Amino acid sequence: MILYTVMPQEYIFPQSEQANNLELVTWNGIPLFAEREEHQYKVIRVISTNPAHYLNQQVAPGQFISL
């Protein structure tokens, strides 16, 4: 079976507790997978189809954002 998707394999086939903590959020029109930490989110992965979103340093993996 071939699965064509922009979603990470860990989210489709969760094998650890970390996959359960991921949330799909949208920040300024950019879809992201993020982990909630207190009153902000830590960006785990950008899942946009727009290449310009990957160049935005504000949503680079590891950055913290507020919604």
C-alpha positions in Angstrom: 0.0 0.0 0.0 1.2 3.5 -0.9 0.0 6.4 1.1 0.6 9.9 -0.3 0.2 12.5 2.4 2.0 15.5 3.9 1.2 14.2 7.4 4.2 12.6 9.2 4.3 8.8 9.5 4.3 9.1 13.3 0.9 10.8 13.3 -0.7 8.2 11.0 0.9 5.2 12.7 1.5 6.3 16.3 4.0 4.2 18.2 4.8 6.5 21.1 3.2 8.8 23.6 4.6 11.8 21.7 2.3 11.2 18.8 -0.7 11.6 21.1 0.4 15.0 22.3 0.5 16.5 18.7 -2.3 18.9 17.8 -3.1 20.3 14.3 -3.2 24.1 14.7 -3.3 27.0 12.2 -1.2 30.0 12.9 -1.6 33.0 10.5 -3.0 30.6 7.8 -0.1 28.1 8.2 -1.1 24.6 9.2 1.3 23.1 11.8 1.7 20.1 14.1 2.5 21.5 17.6 2.7 20.4 21.2 0.9 22.4 23.8 3.2 23.6 26.6 1.5 25.8 29.2 0.1 28.9 27.4 1.9 28.4 24.1 2.7 25.8 21.5 6.0 24.3 20.4 6.1 23.8 16.6 6.9 20.2 15.7 6.3 20.2 11.9 5.0 22.5 9.2 2.4 20.7 7.0 1.7 23.4 4.4 1.8 23.0 0.7 3.1 26.5 0.2 6.9 26.5 0.0 7.2 30.0 1.4 5.8 28.8 4.7 8.8 26.6 5.2 11.1 29.7 5.0 9.2 31.5 7.8 11.5 31.4 10.8 8.6 32.2 13.2 7.2 28.7 12.5 10.4 26.7 12.2 10.4 23.4 14.2 11.3 24.1 17.8 9.9 27.7 17.9 7.2 28.6 20.4 4.1 30.4 19.1 1.0 31.8 20.8 -2.5 31.3 19.4 
